[in-house]
Amino acid sequence: MGQLIVNGLALGSIYALVALGLMLIFNTVQIVNFAQGQLLMIGAFIGISASLQHDLPIEAAWLATILAMGLLGLVFMAIVYLPLRGKAPFLVILTTIAMGIVLENLALIIWGPLPVSLPSPVRGPPLRAAGLIVSMHQLFIFGTLAVILVAQYLFLTRTRFGIMMQATAQDMNMARLVGIRVNRTVCVAFALGAILSGIAGLLVAPIFLAEPTMGGSLGLKGFVVSVIGGFGSLPGAVIGALILGLIETFGARYISSNFRDAYAFIIMIGVLTVWPRGIMGEKSSERV
């Protein structure tokens, strides 16, 4: 039982990192990036290429991946978002889906279909206590999620640039009128969103083998936990992710692993039936 909880929380932490990157973009431009999972997959393969093919130390491979993902986020923005800015949101969303398919096929061409693993950046024997086994990589995942969650919250609420990003999300035209450099805030949002996905990919690869189709499922899970927690709520996304990770782990153990991907959508439907705005979604009113 305890081991399943640890494994479920580690899995949920990966989902949370995907959701945090997705919401960073959403909270700035009010667009859901459905290619977030494919960006995670690209980050995993860049780390694998840097570490295994170019023989970089794992720390240098992580740094190279983070820099490359930041640049990829800017390219993604220039291709997907800028040409359609001001258009109907569903057009941008459909374009992100199409871009995800493009990234998946590019990965298949560049790296091939065979699964590959990435060494963990932390080494050492697992911790053993009361029958539980917690690997050093799982502890690293928990620590990474905690640091990123706190850093992102402080960035958005305590820094001038983070507040400008939130102002851009609320009203882009008004933000431009009061002197906010909207293009710069949007660039930072897409770069940071891609970096968070890349970090999630680097954390996934040592546990699950990286392969070109891995991003589709993980991206959808990131979207689902964002909806469960309340879209726009950072704590809600993390809570939703941890809950989903536990449910998937226990469901695979005691019910059936064949329905593992279905659990996410069953839980989402159940939560939205009780809390239409998610667990921690903000209440809003409409004057009529």
Phi, psi and chi 1 to 4 in degrees:
 res  aa     phi    psi   chi1   chi2   chi3   chi4
   1 MET       -  -51.2  178.1   71.3   72.3      -
   2 GLY   -63.1  -37.7      -      -      -      -
   3 GLN   -66.4  -36.9 -169.8   63.7   53.6      -
   4 LEU   -64.5  -36.9  -69.6  176.4      -      -
   5 ILE   -63.9  -45.2  -67.5  175.3      -      -
   6 VAL   -60.9  -46.8  171.7      -      -      -
   7 ASN   -64.3  -39.1  -65.3  -19.7      -      -
   8 GLY   -65.9  -39.7      -      -      -      -
   9 LEU   -67.3  -36.5  -68.2  176.9      -      -
  10 ALA   -65.2  -42.7      -      -      -      -
  11 LEU   -64.7  -42.8 -179.4   61.3      -      -
  12 GLY   -62.8  -32.3      -      -      -      -
  13 SER   -65.2  -36.1  -62.4      -      -      -
  14 ILE   -64.2  -45.7  -60.7  -64.2      -      -
  15 TYR   -59.8  -38.1  -64.3  157.6      -      -
  16 ALA   -63.8  -40.4      -      -      -      -
  17 LEU   -64.7  -39.0  -73.8  171.7      -      -
  18 VAL   -62.4  -44.0  179.5      -      -      -
  19 ALA   -65.7  -36.9      -      -      -      -
  20 LEU   -64.8  -40.0  -69.2  178.8      -      -
  21 GLY   -66.6  -39.8      -      -      -      -
  22 LEU   -63.8  -43.0 -172.1  149.4      -      -
  23 MET   -75.1  -25.8  -75.2 -164.7  -56.8      -
  24 LEU   -62.3  -40.0 -173.4   61.8      -      -
  25 ILE   -71.8  -43.6  -64.3  174.0      -      -
  26 PHE   -61.9  -41.4  176.6   81.7      -      -
  27 ASN   -69.7   -9.9  -73.5  -23.6      -      -
  28 THR  -103.9  -43.7  -56.1      -      -      -
  29 VAL  -119.3    2.8  -64.8      -      -      -
  30 GLN    58.2   37.7  -61.8  -65.3  -64.1      -
  31 ILE  -127.5  134.7  -67.3  -63.6      -      -
  32 VAL   -88.3  121.5  178.8      -      -      -
  33 ASN   -92.2  100.8  178.9   17.8      -      -
  34 PHE   -81.1    4.8  -79.5  101.3      -      -
  35 ALA   -98.4   10.0      -      -      -      -
  36 GLN   -60.4  -38.5 -157.1   72.4   14.1      -
  37 GLY   -65.7  -38.6      -      -      -      -
  38 GLN   -68.2  -33.2  -78.4   75.7   18.3      -
  39 LEU   -64.5  -37.8  -70.3  173.5      -      -
  40 LEU   -58.3  -46.5  176.1  152.6      -      -
  41 MET   -61.6  -43.0  174.6  -90.9  -61.1      -
  42 ILE   -62.3  -41.4  -66.8  -66.4      -      -
  43 GLY   -60.3  -40.4      -      -      -      -
  44 ALA   -62.8  -43.8      -      -      -      -
  45 PHE   -72.0  -33.5  -86.4  111.1      -      -
  46 ILE   -63.6  -42.7  -68.8  175.2      -      -
  47 GLY   -62.6  -40.0      -      -      -      -
  48 ILE   -65.1  -43.5  -70.9  169.9      -      -
  49 SER   -63.0  -44.4  -64.7      -      -      -
  50 ALA   -65.1  -39.3      -      -      -      -
  51 SER   -82.0  -47.9  176.4      -      -      -
  52 LEU   -92.1  -37.5  -58.6 -177.4      -      -
  53 GLN   -88.5  -32.8  -63.3  179.1    7.3      -
  54 HIS  -106.9    4.7  -61.9  -76.3      -      -
  55 ASP    57.1   33.7  -64.0  -36.7      -      -
  56 LEU   -79.0  147.1  -68.9  179.1      -      -
  57 PRO   -57.0  151.2  -21.3   31.5      -      -
  58 ILE   -60.1  -33.7 -168.4   63.6      -      -
  59 GLU   -66.4  -42.5  -64.3   80.4    6.0      -
  60 ALA   -67.1  -35.1      -      -      -      -
  61 ALA   -63.9  -40.0      -      -      -      -
  62 TRP   -62.6  -45.3  -93.4   63.8      -      -
  63 LEU   -63.0  -44.0  178.7   59.4      -      -
  64 ALA   -62.8  -38.0      -      -      -      -
  65 THR   -66.8  -42.2  -59.1      -      -      -
  66 ILE   -62.7  -43.9  -71.0  172.6      -      -
  67 LEU   -64.8  -43.1  -65.6  175.3      -      -
  68 ALA   -65.2  -37.5      -      -      -      -
  69 MET   -70.0  -35.7  -70.0  -55.4  -62.8      -
  70 GLY   -60.7  -43.1      -      -      -      -
  71 LEU   -66.4  -40.8  179.5   59.8      -      -
  72 LEU   -63.5  -36.1  179.2   59.1      -      -
  73 GLY   -61.3  -39.4      -      -      -      -
  74 LEU   -67.5  -41.1  -63.9  177.7      -      -
  75 VAL   -64.3  -41.8  173.4      -      -      -
  76 PHE   -59.3  -43.6 -173.8   92.8      -      -
  77 MET   -62.6  -44.0  177.2 -158.0   66.5      -
  78 ALA   -65.2  -31.6      -      -      -      -
  79 ILE   -87.1  -41.4  -65.2  175.1      -      -
  80 VAL   -95.4  -43.6  173.7      -      -      -
  81 TYR   -92.9  -51.4  174.8   71.3      -      -
  82 LEU   -57.6  -44.5  -72.3 -177.3      -      -
  83 PRO   -64.1  -21.8  -21.5   33.4      -      -
  84 LEU  -112.1   10.1  -62.9  173.9      -      -
  85 ARG   -63.7  131.6 -176.6  164.4   59.5  179.6
  86 GLY    91.6   -9.3      -      -      -      -
  87 LYS   -84.0  177.8  -55.4  -67.5 -175.2 -179.1
  88 ALA   -59.6  135.0      -      -      -      -
  89 PRO   -56.2  -33.5  -25.0   33.4      -      -
  90 PHE   -65.7  -25.2   76.5   89.4      -      -
  91 LEU   -67.0  -42.2  -68.3  176.3      -      -
  92 VAL   -66.1  -41.4 -175.7      -      -      -
  93 ILE   -62.0  -44.5  -67.8  173.9      -      -
  94 LEU   -62.4  -35.5  -70.4  175.1      -      -
  95 THR   -68.3  -37.0  -53.7      -      -      -
  96 THR   -64.0  -37.9   65.9      -      -      -
  97 ILE   -63.1  -44.7  -64.2  173.4      -      -
  98 ALA   -62.7  -40.1      -      -      -      -
  99 MET   -66.4  -34.0 -168.4   62.8 -178.4      -
 100 GLY   -61.9  -41.0      -      -      -      -
 101 ILE   -64.4  -40.0  -63.1  172.9      -      -
 102 VAL   -62.2  -46.2  170.7      -      -      -
 103 LEU   -62.1  -39.7  -69.6  174.7      -      -
 104 GLU   -62.8  -42.9 -168.5  171.1  -60.5      -
 105 ASN   -72.7  -33.6  -77.3  -85.2      -      -
 106 LEU   -63.2  -41.8  -77.5  176.0      -      -
 107 ALA   -62.5  -38.4      -      -      -      -
 108 LEU   -63.7  -38.7 -172.1   62.4      -      -
 109 ILE   -71.2  -43.0  -65.6  170.8      -      -
 110 ILE   -77.2  -46.8  -64.0  172.4      -      -
 111 TRP  -106.8  -10.7  -69.9  -71.9      -      -
 112 GLY    83.2  173.6      -      -      -      -
 113 PRO   -86.5   -9.5   31.9  -34.1      -      -
 114 LEU   -76.5  135.9  -62.9  179.4      -      -
 115 PRO   -66.4  144.4  -16.2   29.3      -      -
 116 VAL  -135.5  147.9 -170.9      -      -      -
 117 SER  -109.4  154.6 -179.0      -      -      -
 118 LEU  -118.5  135.1  175.2   69.7      -      -
 119 PRO   -63.4  148.2  -18.9   30.3      -      -
 120 SER   -75.8  146.0  173.0      -      -      -
 121 PRO   -73.9  -11.2   26.0  -33.6      -      -
 122 VAL  -118.3  142.0  -68.9      -      -      -
 123 ARG  -129.2  162.0  -62.2  174.3  178.8   82.2
 124 GLY   135.8  161.3      -      -      -      -
 125 PRO   -68.4  149.2   25.0  -33.5      -      -
 126 PRO   -67.9  156.0   25.7  -34.3      -      -
 127 LEU   -81.8  135.7  -61.0 -179.0      -      -
 128 ARG  -124.4  125.9  -58.4  173.6 -175.5  -90.7
 129 ALA  -158.2  128.9      -      -      -      -
 130 ALA    53.0   39.4      -      -      -      -
 131 GLY    82.2   -2.0      -      -      -      -
 132 LEU   -92.9  145.6  -63.3  179.4      -      -
 133 ILE  -124.1  116.0  -59.9  175.9      -      -
 134 VAL  -118.4  113.8 -176.2      -      -      -
 135 SER   -71.9  159.3   69.7      -      -      -
 136 MET   -64.5  -31.9  -63.0  -57.9  -66.1      -
 137 HIS   -68.6  -37.1 -171.6   71.5      -      -
 138 GLN   -64.0  -41.6  -73.3  176.0  -36.2      -
 139 LEU   -62.4  -38.1  -70.0  175.8      -      -
 140 PHE   -64.7  -38.5 -176.0   67.0      -      -
 141 ILE   -62.1  -46.9  -69.2  174.8      -      -
 142 PHE   -61.1  -44.5  -62.5  144.1      -      -
 143 GLY   -65.8  -40.4      -      -      -      -
 144 THR   -62.8  -44.5  -58.7      -      -      -
 145 LEU   -61.1  -44.4  173.6   60.9      -      -
 146 ALA   -62.5  -44.6      -      -      -      -
 147 VAL   -64.4  -45.0  169.9      -      -      -
 148 ILE   -67.2  -39.8  -70.9  177.4      -      -
 149 LEU   -62.6  -47.4  177.7   61.6      -      -
 150 VAL   -65.5  -43.9  172.6      -      -      -
 151 ALA   -63.2  -41.0      -      -      -      -
 152 GLN   -68.8  -39.6 -174.4  169.5  -22.5      -
 153 TYR   -63.5  -46.0  174.0   78.4      -      -
 154 LEU   -66.2  -37.8  -66.3  176.1      -      -
 155 PHE   -62.4  -44.2  172.1   71.2      -      -
 156 LEU   -76.4  -27.5  -69.1  175.0      -      -
 157 THR  -110.3  -17.3   61.0      -      -      -
 158 ARG  -118.8   -7.8  -62.6  -69.8 -171.9  -89.1
 159 THR  -110.4  152.4   66.8      -      -      -
 160 ARG   -62.9  -40.5 -175.8  171.3  178.8  -91.7
 161 PHE   -68.3  -38.9 -161.6   87.1      -      -
 162 GLY   -63.3  -39.6      -      -      -      -
 163 ILE   -66.5  -36.1  -66.0  172.4      -      -
 164 MET   -65.1  -35.3  -72.1 -167.2  -62.1      -
 165 MET   -64.2  -41.0  -70.3  176.6   67.3      -
 166 GLN   -67.8  -37.2  -65.4 -171.4   65.7      -
 167 ALA   -64.7  -37.8      -      -      -      -
 168 THR   -62.6  -38.7  -58.8      -      -      -
 169 ALA   -66.7  -37.9      -      -      -      -
 170 GLN   -71.4  -42.7  -67.3  177.4    9.2      -
 171 ASP  -159.1  100.8 -168.3  -35.6      -      -
 172 MET   -65.4  -40.0 -173.0  172.4  -67.4      -
 173 ASN   -66.6  -43.2  -68.8  -33.4      -      -
 174 MET   -65.1  -39.6 -176.1   59.4   68.8      -
 175 ALA   -59.9  -39.6      -      -      -      -
 176 ARG   -66.4  -37.2 -172.0  179.5  -72.7  109.6
 177 LEU   -68.1  -31.2  -71.1  173.9      -      -
 178 VAL   -88.7    8.0  -61.7      -      -      -
 179 GLY   100.3    5.3      -      -      -      -
 180 ILE   -77.3  132.3  -65.1  175.4      -      -
 181 ARG   -79.8   90.8  -63.7 -178.3  179.3  178.7
 182 VAL   -61.2  -42.5  170.0      -      -      -
 183 ASN   -60.8  -37.4  -72.4  -21.9      -      -
 184 ARG   -68.1  -41.9 -173.4  170.3   64.4  175.6
 185 THR   -65.2  -38.1   59.2      -      -      -
 186 VAL   -66.3  -41.0  172.4      -      -      -
 187 CYS   -59.1  -45.4  -72.8      -      -      -
 188 VAL   -63.9  -39.9  171.5      -      -      -
 189 ALA   -61.5  -47.3      -      -      -      -
 190 PHE   -68.3  -37.8  -86.3   91.2      -      -
 191 ALA   -65.2  -46.7      -      -      -      -
 192 LEU   -67.2  -37.4  -68.8  179.4      -      -
 193 GLY   -61.6  -41.9      -      -      -      -
 194 ALA   -68.1  -37.3      -      -      -      -
 195 ILE   -63.3  -42.7  -72.7  172.4      -      -
 196 LEU   -62.7  -39.6  -70.6  178.1      -      -
 197 SER   -64.9  -40.7  -72.8      -      -      -
 198 GLY   -62.2  -40.7      -      -      -      -
 199 ILE   -63.4  -41.7  -68.0  174.3      -      -
 200 ALA   -60.1  -40.6      -      -      -      -
 201 GLY   -64.1  -39.4      -      -      -      -
 202 LEU   -65.5  -30.8  -68.0  170.3      -      -
 203 LEU   -80.0  -29.8  -67.1  173.9      -      -
 204 VAL   -75.3  -40.8  166.8      -      -      -
 205 ALA   -56.9  -37.1      -      -      -      -
 206 PRO   -71.2  -18.4  -21.5   34.3      -      -
 207 ILE   -95.2  -54.0  -56.9  175.8      -      -
 208 PHE  -110.1  142.1  -52.9  107.0      -      -
 209 LEU   -64.0  137.8  -63.2  178.3      -      -
 210 ALA   -81.6  132.7      -      -      -      -
 211 GLU  -150.6  158.1   45.5   90.2   18.0      -
 212 PRO   -58.9  -25.5  -27.1   35.8      -      -
 213 THR   -94.0    4.3   60.6      -      -      -
 214 MET   -68.3  -25.7   66.9 -176.1  -71.8      -
 215 GLY   -71.4  -30.9      -      -      -      -
 216 GLY   -58.9  -50.1      -      -      -      -
 217 SER   -67.0  -44.5  174.9      -      -      -
 218 LEU   -66.8  -36.3  -69.6  171.0      -      -
 219 GLY   -64.3  -42.5      -      -      -      -
 220 LEU   -65.1  -37.4  -75.4  176.8      -      -
 221 LYS   -64.6  -38.9  -60.1  -69.6  179.6   62.4
 222 GLY   -62.1  -40.2      -      -      -      -
 223 PHE   -65.9  -43.1  172.0   73.6      -      -
 224 VAL   -61.6  -45.7  166.5      -      -      -
 225 VAL   -69.1  -28.2  -60.1      -      -      -
 226 SER   -65.0  -41.0  -60.5      -      -      -
 227 VAL   -68.6  -43.0  173.4      -      -      -
 228 ILE   -60.8  -45.2  -68.4  173.7      -      -
 229 GLY   -75.6  -20.1      -      -      -      -
 230 GLY   109.4  106.3      -      -      -      -
 231 PHE   -59.0  127.8 -132.0  100.2      -      -
 232 GLY   101.8  -12.7      -      -      -      -
 233 SER   -98.0  115.8  170.5      -      -      -
 234 LEU   -65.6  -50.0  -60.1 -176.3      -      -
 235 PRO   -61.2  -37.2  -20.3   31.8      -      -
 236 GLY   -62.8  -40.3      -      -      -      -
 237 ALA   -64.0  -41.5      -      -      -      -
 238 VAL   -66.5  -43.6  174.0      -      -      -
 239 ILE   -62.1  -45.9  -67.7  172.0      -      -
 240 GLY   -60.6  -39.3      -      -      -      -
 241 ALA   -66.4  -43.9      -      -      -      -
 242 LEU   -65.6  -39.0  -63.2  179.2      -      -
 243 ILE   -63.1  -45.5  -69.7  173.6      -      -
 244 LEU   -64.2  -41.2  179.0   59.3      -      -
 245 GLY   -59.7  -41.9      -      -      -      -
 246 LEU   -66.8  -44.2  -69.6  171.1      -      -
 247 ILE   -64.3  -42.3  -70.0  174.6      -      -
 248 GLU   -63.5  -42.4  -76.9 -168.3   -7.6      -
 249 THR   -66.1  -47.2  -57.2      -      -      -
 250 PHE   -69.6  -37.3  -83.4   87.8      -      -
 251 GLY   -63.6  -42.0      -      -      -      -
 252 ALA   -65.5  -31.3      -      -      -      -
 253 ARG   -80.8  -42.3  172.3   63.9  177.6   83.2
 254 TYR  -106.6  -16.5  -68.2  109.1      -      -
 255 ILE  -111.4  -79.4  -58.6  176.5      -      -
 256 SER  -166.6  136.9  173.3      -      -      -
 257 SER   -77.2  -12.9   60.4      -      -      -
 258 ASN   -67.0  -25.3  -65.8  -31.3      -      -
 259 PHE  -103.3   20.2  -57.9  104.3      -      -
 260 ARG   -59.0  -42.9 -174.5  163.1 -167.5  161.1
 261 ASP   -74.0  -21.2  -70.1  -25.3      -      -
 262 ALA   -77.4  -25.0      -      -      -      -
 263 TYR   -57.9  -38.2  -64.1  141.4      -      -
 264 ALA   -59.3  -45.3      -      -      -      -
 265 PHE   -77.2  -30.1  -59.6   98.3      -      -
 266 ILE   -64.5  -44.1  -66.1  171.8      -      -
 267 ILE   -66.3  -39.5  -63.4  -56.3      -      -
 268 MET   -61.9  -44.9 -176.9  179.0   71.9      -
 269 ILE   -62.3  -41.9  -66.5  170.8      -      -
 270 GLY   -64.0  -43.5      -      -      -      -
 271 VAL   -66.1  -43.7  168.6      -      -      -
 272 LEU   -67.6  -25.1  -67.8 -179.4      -      -
 273 THR   -66.9  -37.4  -58.9      -      -      -
 274 VAL   -89.9  -45.0 -179.5      -      -      -
 275 TRP  -122.7   92.2  -62.1  -71.2      -      -
 276 PRO   -57.6  -25.2  -24.5   34.4      -      -
 277 ARG  -101.5   13.0  -61.7 -173.5 -178.8  -82.1
 278 GLY    89.4  172.4      -      -      -      -
 279 ILE   -62.2  -42.4  -64.0  174.2      -      -
 280 MET  -121.2   27.4  -61.0 -173.8   67.7      -
 281 GLY   -69.3  145.4      -      -      -      -
 282 GLU   -76.4  140.2  -64.8 -177.6   -1.4      -
 283 LYS   -77.2  143.7  -65.4 -178.7  178.9 -180.0
 284 SER  -135.8  155.4   62.1      -      -      -
 285 SER  -125.6  156.5   59.8      -      -      -
 286 GLU  -130.3  127.5 -179.6  178.6   -2.3      -
 287 ARG   -85.4  129.0 -179.8  175.5  -63.8  177.9
 288 VAL  -124.6      -  -63.3      -      -      -
